[in-house]
């Protein structure tokens, strides 16, 4: 998953994969080093599961 272009909380661009001490980065987890927040992004699903993706 690509990182968001800006942090959802402060809008800064200083985003890094969020790692829990000594572990692999959690899937979809990012941290903003400007406001020191960690957050995760998750795919909820497709809007039109039966539709053609254009
Ligand atoms: Zn931030």
mmCIF file of the protein (N, C-alpha, C, O) and its ligand, coordinates in Angstrom:
data_MODEL
# 
_entry.id   MODEL 
# 
loop_
_entity.id 
_entity.type 
_entity.pdbx_number_of_molecules 
1 polymer     1 
2 non-polymer 1 
# 
_entity_poly.entity_id                      1 
_entity_poly.type                           'polypeptide(L)' 
_entity_poly.nstd_linkage                   no 
_entity_poly.nstd_monomer                   no 
_entity_poly.pdbx_seq_one_letter_code       
;(UNK)(UNK)(UNK)(UNK)(UNK)(UNK)(UNK)(UNK)(UNK)(UNK)(UNK)(UNK)(UNK)(UNK)(UNK)(UNK)
(UNK)(UNK)(UNK)(UNK)(UNK)(UNK)(UNK)(UNK)(UNK)(UNK)(UNK)(UNK)(UNK)(UNK)(UNK)(UNK)
(UNK)(UNK)(UNK)(UNK)(UNK)(UNK)(UNK)(UNK)(UNK)(UNK)(UNK)(UNK)(UNK)(UNK)(UNK)(UNK)
(UNK)(UNK)(UNK)(UNK)(UNK)(UNK)
;
_entity_poly.pdbx_seq_one_letter_code_can   XXXXXXXXXXXXXXXXXXXXXXXXXXXXXXXXXXXXXXXXXXXXXXXXXXXXXX 
_entity_poly.pdbx_strand_id                 A 
# 
loop_
_entity_poly_seq.entity_id 
_entity_poly_seq.num 
_entity_poly_seq.mon_id 
_entity_poly_seq.hetero 
1 1  UNK n 
1 2  UNK n 
1 3  UNK n 
1 4  UNK n 
1 5  UNK n 
1 6  UNK n 
1 7  UNK n 
1 8  UNK n 
1 9  UNK n 
1 10 UNK n 
1 11 UNK n 
1 12 UNK n 
1 13 UNK n 
1 14 UNK n 
1 15 UNK n 
1 16 UNK n 
1 17 UNK n 
1 18 UNK n 
1 19 UNK n 
1 20 UNK n 
1 21 UNK n 
1 22 UNK n 
1 23 UNK n 
1 24 UNK n 
1 25 UNK n 
1 26 UNK n 
1 27 UNK n 
1 28 UNK n 
1 29 UNK n 
1 30 UNK n 
1 31 UNK n 
1 32 UNK n 
1 33 UNK n 
1 34 UNK n 
1 35 UNK n 
1 36 UNK n 
1 37 UNK n 
1 38 UNK n 
1 39 UNK n 
1 40 UNK n 
1 41 UNK n 
1 42 UNK n 
1 43 UNK n 
1 44 UNK n 
1 45 UNK n 
1 46 UNK n 
1 47 UNK n 
1 48 UNK n 
1 49 UNK n 
1 50 UNK n 
1 51 UNK n 
1 52 UNK n 
1 53 UNK n 
1 54 UNK n 
# 
loop_
_struct_asym.id 
_struct_asym.entity_id 
A 1 
B 2 
# 
loop_
_chem_comp.id 
_chem_comp.type 
_chem_comp.mon_nstd_flag 
UNK 'L-peptide linking' . 
ZN  non-polymer         . 
# 
_pdbx_entity_nonpoly.entity_id   2 
_pdbx_entity_nonpoly.name        ? 
_pdbx_entity_nonpoly.comp_id     ZN 
# 
_pdbx_nonpoly_scheme.asym_id         B 
_pdbx_nonpoly_scheme.entity_id       2 
_pdbx_nonpoly_scheme.mon_id          ZN 
_pdbx_nonpoly_scheme.ndb_seq_num     1 
_pdbx_nonpoly_scheme.pdb_seq_num     101 
_pdbx_nonpoly_scheme.auth_seq_num    101 
_pdbx_nonpoly_scheme.pdb_mon_id      ZN 
_pdbx_nonpoly_scheme.auth_mon_id     ZN 
_pdbx_nonpoly_scheme.pdb_strand_id   A 
_pdbx_nonpoly_scheme.pdb_ins_code    . 
# 
loop_
_atom_site.group_PDB 
_atom_site.id 
_atom_site.type_symbol 
_atom_site.label_atom_id 
_atom_site.label_alt_id 
_atom_site.label_comp_id 
_atom_site.label_asym_id 
_atom_site.label_entity_id 
_atom_site.label_seq_id 
_atom_site.pdbx_PDB_ins_code 
_atom_site.Cartn_x 
_atom_site.Cartn_y 
_atom_site.Cartn_z 
_atom_site.occupancy 
_atom_site.B_iso_or_equiv 
_atom_site.pdbx_formal_charge 
_atom_site.auth_seq_id 
_atom_site.auth_comp_id 
_atom_site.auth_asym_id 
_atom_site.auth_atom_id 
_atom_site.pdbx_PDB_model_num 
ATOM   1   N  N  . UNK A 1 1  ? 0.850   -1.196 0.000   1.00 0.00 ? 1   UNK A N  1 
ATOM   2   C  CA . UNK A 1 1  ? 0.000   0.000  0.000   1.00 0.00 ? 1   UNK A CA 1 
ATOM   3   C  C  . UNK A 1 1  ? 0.881   1.240  0.000   1.00 0.00 ? 1   UNK A C  1 
ATOM   4   O  O  . UNK A 1 1  ? 1.862   1.317  0.739   1.00 0.00 ? 1   UNK A O  1 
ATOM   5   N  N  . UNK A 1 2  ? 0.526   2.196  -0.826  1.00 0.00 ? 2   UNK A N  1 
ATOM   6   C  CA . UNK A 1 2  ? 1.304   3.422  -0.875  1.00 0.00 ? 2   UNK A CA 1 
ATOM   7   C  C  . UNK A 1 2  ? 0.972   4.303  0.325   1.00 0.00 ? 2   UNK A C  1 
ATOM   8   O  O  . UNK A 1 2  ? -0.150  4.281  0.831   1.00 0.00 ? 2   UNK A O  1 
ATOM   9   N  N  . UNK A 1 3  ? 1.942   5.068  0.768   1.00 0.00 ? 3   UNK A N  1 
ATOM   10  C  CA . UNK A 1 3  ? 1.643   5.971  1.884   1.00 0.00 ? 3   UNK A CA 1 
ATOM   11  C  C  . UNK A 1 3  ? 0.685   7.062  1.437   1.00 0.00 ? 3   UNK A C  1 
ATOM   12  O  O  . UNK A 1 3  ? 0.671   7.443  0.266   1.00 0.00 ? 3   UNK A O  1 
ATOM   13  N  N  . UNK A 1 4  ? -0.109  7.559  2.364   1.00 0.00 ? 4   UNK A N  1 
ATOM   14  C  CA . UNK A 1 4  ? -0.936  8.716  2.020   1.00 0.00 ? 4   UNK A CA 1 
ATOM   15  C  C  . UNK A 1 4  ? -0.017  9.894  1.717   1.00 0.00 ? 4   UNK A C  1 
ATOM   16  O  O  . UNK A 1 4  ? 1.103   9.956  2.223   1.00 0.00 ? 4   UNK A O  1 
ATOM   17  N  N  . UNK A 1 5  ? -0.485  10.816 0.901   1.00 0.00 ? 5   UNK A N  1 
ATOM   18  C  CA . UNK A 1 5  ? 0.390   11.935 0.532   1.00 0.00 ? 5   UNK A CA 1 
ATOM   19  C  C  . UNK A 1 5  ? 0.555   12.919 1.679   1.00 0.00 ? 5   UNK A C  1 
ATOM   20  O  O  . UNK A 1 5  ? 1.578   13.596 1.781   1.00 0.00 ? 5   UNK A O  1 
ATOM   21  N  N  . UNK A 1 6  ? -0.444  12.997 2.537   1.00 0.00 ? 6   UNK A N  1 
ATOM   22  C  CA . UNK A 1 6  ? -0.318  13.848 3.723   1.00 0.00 ? 6   UNK A CA 1 
ATOM   23  C  C  . UNK A 1 6  ? -0.936  13.146 4.914   1.00 0.00 ? 6   UNK A C  1 
ATOM   24  O  O  . UNK A 1 6  ? -1.789  12.273 4.757   1.00 0.00 ? 6   UNK A O  1 
ATOM   25  N  N  . UNK A 1 7  ? -0.501  13.530 6.113   1.00 0.00 ? 7   UNK A N  1 
ATOM   26  C  CA . UNK A 1 7  ? -1.080  12.949 7.315   1.00 0.00 ? 7   UNK A CA 1 
ATOM   27  C  C  . UNK A 1 7  ? -2.539  13.379 7.443   1.00 0.00 ? 7   UNK A C  1 
ATOM   28  O  O  . UNK A 1 7  ? -2.862  14.545 7.215   1.00 0.00 ? 7   UNK A O  1 
ATOM   29  N  N  . UNK A 1 8  ? -3.427  12.442 7.809   1.00 0.00 ? 8   UNK A N  1 
ATOM   30  C  CA . UNK A 1 8  ? -4.843  12.795 7.931   1.00 0.00 ? 8   UNK A CA 1 
ATOM   31  C  C  . UNK A 1 8  ? -5.128  13.709 9.114   1.00 0.00 ? 8   UNK A C  1 
ATOM   32  O  O  . UNK A 1 8  ? -6.213  14.283 9.201   1.00 0.00 ? 8   UNK A O  1 
ATOM   33  N  N  . UNK A 1 9  ? -4.183  13.851 10.012  1.00 0.00 ? 9   UNK A N  1 
ATOM   34  C  CA . UNK A 1 9  ? -4.445  14.650 11.215  1.00 0.00 ? 9   UNK A CA 1 
ATOM   35  C  C  . UNK A 1 9  ? -3.886  16.057 11.124  1.00 0.00 ? 9   UNK A C  1 
ATOM   36  O  O  . UNK A 1 9  ? -4.560  17.024 11.481  1.00 0.00 ? 9   UNK A O  1 
ATOM   37  N  N  . UNK A 1 10 ? -2.654  16.173 10.648  1.00 0.00 ? 10  UNK A N  1 
ATOM   38  C  CA . UNK A 1 10 ? -2.040  17.498 10.644  1.00 0.00 ? 10  UNK A CA 1 
ATOM   39  C  C  . UNK A 1 10 ? -1.716  17.973 9.232   1.00 0.00 ? 10  UNK A C  1 
ATOM   40  O  O  . UNK A 1 10 ? -1.399  19.145 9.029   1.00 0.00 ? 10  UNK A O  1 
ATOM   41  N  N  . UNK A 1 11 ? -1.793  17.074 8.258   1.00 0.00 ? 11  UNK A N  1 
ATOM   42  C  CA . UNK A 1 11 ? -1.539  17.475 6.879   1.00 0.00 ? 11  UNK A CA 1 
ATOM   43  C  C  . UNK A 1 11 ? -0.072  17.536 6.507   1.00 0.00 ? 11  UNK A C  1 
ATOM   44  O  O  . UNK A 1 11 ? 0.260   17.956 5.398   1.00 0.00 ? 11  UNK A O  1 
ATOM   45  N  N  . UNK A 1 12 ? 0.805   17.135 7.389   1.00 0.00 ? 12  UNK A N  1 
ATOM   46  C  CA . UNK A 1 12 ? 2.217   17.153 7.075   1.00 0.00 ? 12  UNK A CA 1 
ATOM   47  C  C  . UNK A 1 12 ? 2.563   15.998 6.138   1.00 0.00 ? 12  UNK A C  1 
ATOM   48  O  O  . UNK A 1 12 ? 1.774   15.071 5.956   1.00 0.00 ? 12  UNK A O  1 
ATOM   49  N  N  . UNK A 1 13 ? 3.745   16.069 5.551   1.00 0.00 ? 13  UNK A N  1 
ATOM   50  C  CA . UNK A 1 13 ? 4.157   15.023 4.611   1.00 0.00 ? 13  UNK A CA 1 
ATOM   51  C  C  . UNK A 1 13 ? 5.277   14.153 5.148   1.00 0.00 ? 13  UNK A C  1 
ATOM   52  O  O  . UNK A 1 13 ? 5.856   13.357 4.409   1.00 0.00 ? 13  UNK A O  1 
ATOM   53  N  N  . UNK A 1 14 ? 5.584   14.295 6.417   1.00 0.00 ? 14  UNK A N  1 
ATOM   54  C  CA . UNK A 1 14 ? 6.681   13.539 7.016   1.00 0.00 ? 14  UNK A CA 1 
ATOM   55  C  C  . UNK A 1 14 ? 6.184   12.178 7.496   1.00 0.00 ? 14  UNK A C  1 
ATOM   56  O  O  . UNK A 1 14 ? 6.121   11.905 8.695   1.00 0.00 ? 14  UNK A O  1 
ATOM   57  N  N  . UNK A 1 15 ? 5.833   11.332 6.526   1.00 0.00 ? 15  UNK A N  1 
ATOM   58  C  CA . UNK A 1 15 ? 5.219   10.040 6.842   1.00 0.00 ? 15  UNK A CA 1 
ATOM   59  C  C  . UNK A 1 15 ? 6.196   8.898  6.632   1.00 0.00 ? 15  UNK A C  1 
ATOM   60  O  O  . UNK A 1 15 ? 6.966   8.889  5.672   1.00 0.00 ? 15  UNK A O  1 
ATOM   61  N  N  . UNK A 1 16 ? 6.152   7.936  7.544   1.00 0.00 ? 16  UNK A N  1 
ATOM   62  C  CA . UNK A 1 16 ? 7.035   6.782  7.484   1.00 0.00 ? 16  UNK A CA 1 
ATOM   63  C  C  . UNK A 1 16 ? 6.260   5.536  7.859   1.00 0.00 ? 16  UNK A C  1 
ATOM   64  O  O  . UNK A 1 16 ? 5.283   5.607  8.605   1.00 0.00 ? 16  UNK A O  1 
ATOM   65  N  N  . UNK A 1 17 ? 6.698   4.378  7.336   1.00 0.00 ? 17  UNK A N  1 
ATOM   66  C  CA . UNK A 1 17 ? 6.050   3.133  7.782   1.00 0.00 ? 17  UNK A CA 1 
ATOM   67  C  C  . UNK A 1 17 ? 6.172   3.002  9.298   1.00 0.00 ? 17  UNK A C  1 
ATOM   68  O  O  . UNK A 1 17 ? 7.243   3.223  9.863   1.00 0.00 ? 17  UNK A O  1 
ATOM   69  N  N  . UNK A 1 18 ? 5.093   2.649  9.934   1.00 0.00 ? 18  UNK A N  1 
ATOM   70  C  CA . UNK A 1 18 ? 5.115   2.534  11.397  1.00 0.00 ? 18  UNK A CA 1 
ATOM   71  C  C  . UNK A 1 18 ? 5.597   1.149  11.792  1.00 0.00 ? 18  UNK A C  1 
ATOM   72  O  O  . UNK A 1 18 ? 5.007   0.138  11.410  1.00 0.00 ? 18  UNK A O  1 
ATOM   73  N  N  . UNK A 1 19 ? 6.672   1.117  12.559  1.00 0.00 ? 19  UNK A N  1 
ATOM   74  C  CA . UNK A 1 19 ? 7.205   -0.161 13.018  1.00 0.00 ? 19  UNK A CA 1 
ATOM   75  C  C  . UNK A 1 19 ? 7.072   -0.265 14.521  1.00 0.00 ? 19  UNK A C  1 
ATOM   76  O  O  . UNK A 1 19 ? 7.355   0.679  15.259  1.00 0.00 ? 19  UNK A O  1 
ATOM   77  N  N  . UNK A 1 20 ? 6.635   -1.434 14.959  1.00 0.00 ? 20  UNK A N  1 
ATOM   78  C  CA . UNK A 1 20 ? 6.605   -1.696 16.385  1.00 0.00 ? 20  UNK A CA 1 
ATOM   79  C  C  . UNK A 1 20 ? 7.951   -2.313 16.730  1.00 0.00 ? 20  UNK A C  1 
ATOM   80  O  O  . UNK A 1 20 ? 8.381   -3.281 16.103  1.00 0.00 ? 20  UNK A O  1 
ATOM   81  N  N  . UNK A 1 21 ? 8.606   -1.751 17.722  1.00 0.00 ? 21  UNK A N  1 
ATOM   82  C  CA . UNK A 1 21 ? 9.966   -2.119 18.133  1.00 0.00 ? 21  UNK A CA 1 
ATOM   83  C  C  . UNK A 1 21 ? 10.426  -3.506 17.690  1.00 0.00 ? 21  UNK A C  1 
ATOM   84  O  O  . UNK A 1 21 ? 9.944   -4.518 18.198  1.00 0.00 ? 21  UNK A O  1 
ATOM   85  N  N  . UNK A 1 22 ? 11.346  -3.545 16.758  1.00 0.00 ? 22  UNK A N  1 
ATOM   86  C  CA . UNK A 1 22 ? 11.963  -4.791 16.346  1.00 0.00 ? 22  UNK A CA 1 
ATOM   87  C  C  . UNK A 1 22 ? 11.106  -5.665 15.459  1.00 0.00 ? 22  UNK A C  1 
ATOM   88  O  O  . UNK A 1 22 ? 11.515  -6.765 15.089  1.00 0.00 ? 22  UNK A O  1 
ATOM   89  N  N  . UNK A 1 23 ? 9.917   -5.187 15.110  1.00 0.00 ? 23  UNK A N  1 
ATOM   90  C  CA . UNK A 1 23 ? 9.002   -5.986 14.312  1.00 0.00 ? 23  UNK A CA 1 
ATOM   91  C  C  . UNK A 1 23 ? 8.967   -5.482 12.878  1.00 0.00 ? 23  UNK A C  1 
ATOM   92  O  O  . UNK A 1 23 ? 9.513   -4.423 12.567  1.00 0.00 ? 23  UNK A O  1 
ATOM   93  N  N  . UNK A 1 24 ? 8.333   -6.237 12.023  1.00 0.00 ? 24  UNK A N  1 
ATOM   94  C  CA . UNK A 1 24 ? 8.088   -5.764 10.669  1.00 0.00 ? 24  UNK A CA 1 
ATOM   95  C  C  . UNK A 1 24 ? 7.046   -4.646 10.732  1.00 0.00 ? 24  UNK A C  1 
ATOM   96  O  O  . UNK A 1 24 ? 6.235   -4.597 11.656  1.00 0.00 ? 24  UNK A O  1 
ATOM   97  N  N  . UNK A 1 25 ? 7.075   -3.752 9.746   1.00 0.00 ? 25  UNK A N  1 
ATOM   98  C  CA . UNK A 1 25 ? 6.039   -2.717 9.732   1.00 0.00 ? 25  UNK A CA 1 
ATOM   99  C  C  . UNK A 1 25 ? 4.658   -3.366 9.668   1.00 0.00 ? 25  UNK A C  1 
ATOM   100 O  O  . UNK A 1 25 ? 4.438   -4.300 8.897   1.00 0.00 ? 25  UNK A O  1 
ATOM   101 N  N  . UNK A 1 26 ? 3.742   -2.869 10.476  1.00 0.00 ? 26  UNK A N  1 
ATOM   102 C  CA . UNK A 1 26 ? 2.378   -3.392 10.435  1.00 0.00 ? 26  UNK A CA 1 
ATOM   103 C  C  . UNK A 1 26 ? 1.745   -3.008 9.110   1.00 0.00 ? 26  UNK A C  1 
ATOM   104 O  O  . UNK A 1 26 ? 1.996   -1.920 8.592   1.00 0.00 ? 26  UNK A O  1 
ATOM   105 N  N  . UNK A 1 27 ? 0.936   -3.885 8.565   1.00 0.00 ? 27  UNK A N  1 
ATOM   106 C  CA . UNK A 1 27 ? 0.329   -3.633 7.268   1.00 0.00 ? 27  UNK A CA 1 
ATOM   107 C  C  . UNK A 1 27 ? -0.526  -2.370 7.286   1.00 0.00 ? 27  UNK A C  1 
ATOM   108 O  O  . UNK A 1 27 ? -1.436  -2.233 8.104   1.00 0.00 ? 27  UNK A O  1 
ATOM   109 N  N  . UNK A 1 28 ? -0.227  -1.467 6.388   1.00 0.00 ? 28  UNK A N  1 
ATOM   110 C  CA . UNK A 1 28 ? -1.024  -0.248 6.277   1.00 0.00 ? 28  UNK A CA 1 
ATOM   111 C  C  . UNK A 1 28 ? -0.818  0.730  7.414   1.00 0.00 ? 28  UNK A C  1 
ATOM   112 O  O  . UNK A 1 28 ? -1.584  1.681  7.566   1.00 0.00 ? 28  UNK A O  1 
ATOM   113 N  N  . UNK A 1 29 ? 0.225   0.501  8.225   1.00 0.00 ? 29  UNK A N  1 
ATOM   114 C  CA . UNK A 1 29 ? 0.443   1.391  9.364   1.00 0.00 ? 29  UNK A CA 1 
ATOM   115 C  C  . UNK A 1 29 ? 1.500   2.438  9.026   1.00 0.00 ? 29  UNK A C  1 
ATOM   116 O  O  . UNK A 1 29 ? 2.573   2.113  8.518   1.00 0.00 ? 29  UNK A O  1 
ATOM   117 N  N  . UNK A 1 30 ? 1.190   3.668  9.308   1.00 0.00 ? 30  UNK A N  1 
ATOM   118 C  CA . UNK A 1 30 ? 2.096   4.776  9.021   1.00 0.00 ? 30  UNK A CA 1 
ATOM   119 C  C  . UNK A 1 30 ? 2.223   5.649  10.238  1.00 0.00 ? 30  UNK A C  1 
ATOM   120 O  O  . UNK A 1 30 ? 1.354   5.672  11.110  1.00 0.00 ? 30  UNK A O  1 
ATOM   121 N  N  . UNK A 1 31 ? 3.310   6.361  10.281  1.00 0.00 ? 31  UNK A N  1 
ATOM   122 C  CA . UNK A 1 31 ? 3.447   7.310  11.369  1.00 0.00 ? 31  UNK A CA 1 
ATOM   123 C  C  . UNK A 1 31 ? 3.818   8.670  10.810  1.00 0.00 ? 31  UNK A C  1 
ATOM   124 O  O  . UNK A 1 31 ? 4.538   8.776  9.817   1.00 0.00 ? 31  UNK A O  1 
ATOM   125 N  N  . UNK A 1 32 ? 3.317   9.700  11.459  1.00 0.00 ? 32  UNK A N  1 
ATOM   126 C  CA . UNK A 1 32 ? 3.639   11.064 11.081  1.00 0.00 ? 32  UNK A CA 1 
ATOM   127 C  C  . UNK A 1 32 ? 4.607   11.603 12.108  1.00 0.00 ? 32  UNK A C  1 
ATOM   128 O  O  . UNK A 1 32 ? 4.293   11.701 13.294  1.00 0.00 ? 32  UNK A O  1 
ATOM   129 N  N  . UNK A 1 33 ? 5.791   11.950 11.634  1.00 0.00 ? 33  UNK A N  1 
ATOM   130 C  CA . UNK A 1 33 ? 6.800   12.409 12.581  1.00 0.00 ? 33  UNK A CA 1 
ATOM   131 C  C  . UNK A 1 33 ? 6.659   13.888 12.894  1.00 0.00 ? 33  UNK A C  1 
ATOM   132 O  O  . UNK A 1 33 ? 7.376   14.428 13.736  1.00 0.00 ? 33  UNK A O  1 
ATOM   133 N  N  . UNK A 1 34 ? 5.733   14.532 12.214  1.00 0.00 ? 34  UNK A N  1 
ATOM   134 C  CA . UNK A 1 34 ? 5.483   15.936 12.533  1.00 0.00 ? 34  UNK A CA 1 
ATOM   135 C  C  . UNK A 1 34 ? 4.604   16.045 13.779  1.00 0.00 ? 34  UNK A C  1 
ATOM   136 O  O  . UNK A 1 34 ? 4.877   16.852 14.668  1.00 0.00 ? 34  UNK A O  1 
ATOM   137 N  N  . UNK A 1 35 ? 3.546   15.228 13.841  1.00 0.00 ? 35  UNK A N  1 
ATOM   138 C  CA . UNK A 1 35 ? 2.644   15.319 14.994  1.00 0.00 ? 35  UNK A CA 1 
ATOM   139 C  C  . UNK A 1 35 ? 2.747   14.084 15.876  1.00 0.00 ? 35  UNK A C  1 
ATOM   140 O  O  . UNK A 1 35 ? 2.017   13.954 16.859  1.00 0.00 ? 35  UNK A O  1 
ATOM   141 N  N  . UNK A 1 36 ? 3.676   13.155 15.516  1.00 0.00 ? 36  UNK A N  1 
ATOM   142 C  CA . UNK A 1 36 ? 3.952   11.986 16.356  1.00 0.00 ? 36  UNK A CA 1 
ATOM   143 C  C  . UNK A 1 36 ? 2.727   11.079 16.518  1.00 0.00 ? 36  UNK A C  1 
ATOM   144 O  O  . UNK A 1 36 ? 2.512   10.491 17.578  1.00 0.00 ? 36  UNK A O  1 
ATOM   145 N  N  . UNK A 1 37 ? 1.933   10.976 15.453  1.00 0.00 ? 37  UNK A N  1 
ATOM   146 C  CA . UNK A 1 37 ? 0.787   10.080 15.501  1.00 0.00 ? 37  UNK A CA 1 
ATOM   147 C  C  . UNK A 1 37 ? 1.055   8.853  14.634  1.00 0.00 ? 37  UNK A C  1 
ATOM   148 O  O  . UNK A 1 37 ? 1.677   8.949  13.577  1.00 0.00 ? 37  UNK A O  1 
ATOM   149 N  N  . UNK A 1 38 ? 0.584   7.717  15.092  1.00 0.00 ? 38  UNK A N  1 
ATOM   150 C  CA . UNK A 1 38 ? 0.610   6.506  14.266  1.00 0.00 ? 38  UNK A CA 1 
ATOM   151 C  C  . UNK A 1 38 ? -0.827  6.165  13.928  1.00 0.00 ? 38  UNK A C  1 
ATOM   152 O  O  . UNK A 1 38 ? -1.728  6.306  14.756  1.00 0.00 ? 38  UNK A O  1 
ATOM   153 N  N  . UNK A 1 39 ? -1.028  5.711  12.695  1.00 0.00 ? 39  UNK A N  1 
ATOM   154 C  CA . UNK A 1 39 ? -2.390  5.390  12.263  1.00 0.00 ? 39  UNK A CA 1 
ATOM   155 C  C  . UNK A 1 39 ? -2.307  4.307  11.213  1.00 0.00 ? 39  UNK A C  1 
ATOM   156 O  O  . UNK A 1 39 ? -1.224  4.000  10.716  1.00 0.00 ? 39  UNK A O  1 
ATOM   157 N  N  . UNK A 1 40 ? -3.440  3.727  10.874  1.00 0.00 ? 40  UNK A N  1 
ATOM   158 C  CA . UNK A 1 40 ? -3.437  2.684  9.859   1.00 0.00 ? 40  UNK A CA 1 
ATOM   159 C  C  . UNK A 1 40 ? -4.496  2.979  8.808   1.00 0.00 ? 40  UNK A C  1 
ATOM   160 O  O  . UNK A 1 40 ? -5.531  3.587  9.076   1.00 0.00 ? 40  UNK A O  1 
ATOM   161 N  N  . UNK A 1 41 ? -4.191  2.523  7.608   1.00 0.00 ? 41  UNK A N  1 
ATOM   162 C  CA . UNK A 1 41 ? -5.131  2.636  6.503   1.00 0.00 ? 41  UNK A CA 1 
ATOM   163 C  C  . UNK A 1 41 ? -5.605  1.236  6.156   1.00 0.00 ? 41  UNK A C  1 
ATOM   164 O  O  . UNK A 1 41 ? -4.823  0.286  6.158   1.00 0.00 ? 41  UNK A O  1 
ATOM   165 N  N  . UNK A 1 42 ? -6.877  1.119  5.860   1.00 0.00 ? 42  UNK A N  1 
ATOM   166 C  CA . UNK A 1 42 ? -7.427  -0.206 5.595   1.00 0.00 ? 42  UNK A CA 1 
ATOM   167 C  C  . UNK A 1 42 ? -8.399  -0.116 4.427   1.00 0.00 ? 42  UNK A C  1 
ATOM   168 O  O  . UNK A 1 42 ? -9.229  0.790  4.347   1.00 0.00 ? 42  UNK A O  1 
ATOM   169 N  N  . UNK A 1 43 ? -8.271  -1.072 3.534   1.00 0.00 ? 43  UNK A N  1 
ATOM   170 C  CA . UNK A 1 43 ? -9.219  -1.171 2.430   1.00 0.00 ? 43  UNK A CA 1 
ATOM   171 C  C  . UNK A 1 43 ? -10.516 -1.774 2.945   1.00 0.00 ? 43  UNK A C  1 
ATOM   172 O  O  . UNK A 1 43 ? -10.514 -2.867 3.510   1.00 0.00 ? 43  UNK A O  1 
ATOM   173 N  N  . UNK A 1 44 ? -11.610 -1.073 2.754   1.00 0.00 ? 44  UNK A N  1 
ATOM   174 C  CA . UNK A 1 44 ? -12.895 -1.583 3.222   1.00 0.00 ? 44  UNK A CA 1 
ATOM   175 C  C  . UNK A 1 44 ? -13.553 -2.487 2.192   1.00 0.00 ? 44  UNK A C  1 
ATOM   176 O  O  . UNK A 1 44 ? -14.348 -3.359 2.543   1.00 0.00 ? 44  UNK A O  1 
ATOM   177 N  N  . UNK A 1 45 ? -13.226 -2.282 0.923   1.00 0.00 ? 45  UNK A N  1 
ATOM   178 C  CA . UNK A 1 45 ? -13.824 -3.092 -0.128  1.00 0.00 ? 45  UNK A CA 1 
ATOM   179 C  C  . UNK A 1 45 ? -14.087 -2.229 -1.335  1.00 0.00 ? 45  UNK A C  1 
ATOM   180 O  O  . UNK A 1 45 ? -13.880 -1.016 -1.304  1.00 0.00 ? 45  UNK A O  1 
ATOM   181 N  N  . UNK A 1 46 ? -14.535 -2.845 -2.380  1.00 0.00 ? 46  UNK A N  1 
ATOM   182 C  CA . UNK A 1 46 ? -14.837 -2.111 -3.602  1.00 0.00 ? 46  UNK A CA 1 
ATOM   183 C  C  . UNK A 1 46 ? -16.220 -1.499 -3.518  1.00 0.00 ? 46  UNK A C  1 
ATOM   184 O  O  . UNK A 1 46 ? -17.114 -2.030 -2.859  1.00 0.00 ? 46  UNK A O  1 
ATOM   185 N  N  . UNK A 1 47 ? -16.380 -0.382 -4.194  1.00 0.00 ? 47  UNK A N  1 
ATOM   186 C  CA . UNK A 1 47 ? -17.680 0.292  -4.177  1.00 0.00 ? 47  UNK A CA 1 
ATOM   187 C  C  . UNK A 1 47 ? -18.716 -0.517 -4.948  1.00 0.00 ? 47  UNK A C  1 
ATOM   188 O  O  . UNK A 1 47 ? -19.881 -0.605 -4.559  1.00 0.00 ? 47  UNK A O  1 
ATOM   189 N  N  . UNK A 1 48 ? -18.258 -1.106 -6.054  1.00 0.00 ? 48  UNK A N  1 
ATOM   190 C  CA . UNK A 1 48 ? -19.198 -1.870 -6.896  1.00 0.00 ? 48  UNK A CA 1 
ATOM   191 C  C  . UNK A 1 48 ? -18.584 -3.234 -7.163  1.00 0.00 ? 48  UNK A C  1 
ATOM   192 O  O  . UNK A 1 48 ? -17.958 -3.433 -8.204  1.00 0.00 ? 48  UNK A O  1 
ATOM   193 N  N  . UNK A 1 49 ? -18.750 -4.165 -6.254  1.00 0.00 ? 49  UNK A N  1 
ATOM   194 C  CA . UNK A 1 49 ? -18.088 -5.474 -6.380  1.00 0.00 ? 49  UNK A CA 1 
ATOM   195 C  C  . UNK A 1 49 ? -18.393 -6.188 -7.683  1.00 0.00 ? 49  UNK A C  1 
ATOM   196 O  O  . UNK A 1 49 ? -17.539 -6.906 -8.203  1.00 0.00 ? 49  UNK A O  1 
ATOM   197 N  N  . UNK A 1 50 ? -19.618 -6.004 -8.235  1.00 0.00 ? 50  UNK A N  1 
ATOM   198 C  CA . UNK A 1 50 ? -19.965 -6.722 -9.468  1.00 0.00 ? 50  UNK A CA 1 
ATOM   199 C  C  . UNK A 1 50 ? -19.622 -5.907 -10.704 1.00 0.00 ? 50  UNK A C  1 
ATOM   200 O  O  . UNK A 1 50 ? -19.641 -6.424 -11.821 1.00 0.00 ? 50  UNK A O  1 
ATOM   201 N  N  . UNK A 1 51 ? -19.312 -4.642 -10.503 1.00 0.00 ? 51  UNK A N  1 
ATOM   202 C  CA . UNK A 1 51 ? -19.099 -3.757 -11.646 1.00 0.00 ? 51  UNK A CA 1 
ATOM   203 C  C  . UNK A 1 51 ? -17.731 -3.921 -12.275 1.00 0.00 ? 51  UNK A C  1 
ATOM   204 O  O  . UNK A 1 51 ? -16.845 -4.579 -11.730 1.00 0.00 ? 51  UNK A O  1 
ATOM   205 N  N  . UNK A 1 52 ? -17.585 -3.312 -13.421 1.00 0.00 ? 52  UNK A N  1 
ATOM   206 C  CA . UNK A 1 52 ? -16.309 -3.306 -14.111 1.00 0.00 ? 52  UNK A CA 1 
ATOM   207 C  C  . UNK A 1 52 ? -15.469 -2.178 -13.537 1.00 0.00 ? 52  UNK A C  1 
ATOM   208 O  O  . UNK A 1 52 ? -15.919 -1.035 -13.453 1.00 0.00 ? 52  UNK A O  1 
ATOM   209 N  N  . UNK A 1 53 ? -14.256 -2.504 -13.149 1.00 0.00 ? 53  UNK A N  1 
ATOM   210 C  CA . UNK A 1 53 ? -13.364 -1.473 -12.622 1.00 0.00 ? 53  UNK A CA 1 
ATOM   211 C  C  . UNK A 1 53 ? -12.775 -0.700 -13.787 1.00 0.00 ? 53  UNK A C  1 
ATOM   212 O  O  . UNK A 1 53 ? -12.113 -1.274 -14.652 1.00 0.00 ? 53  UNK A O  1 
ATOM   213 N  N  . UNK A 1 54 ? -13.014 0.589  -13.807 1.00 0.00 ? 54  UNK A N  1 
ATOM   214 C  CA . UNK A 1 54 ? -12.512 1.408  -14.913 1.00 0.00 ? 54  UNK A CA 1 
ATOM   215 C  C  . UNK A 1 54 ? -11.403 2.334  -14.462 1.00 0.00 ? 54  UNK A C  1 
ATOM   216 O  O  . UNK A 1 54 ? -10.867 3.094  -15.268 1.00 0.00 ? 54  UNK A O  1 
HETATM 217 ZN ZN . ZN  B 2 .  ? 0.940   14.622 11.504  1.00 0.00 ? 101 ZN  A ZN 1 
# 
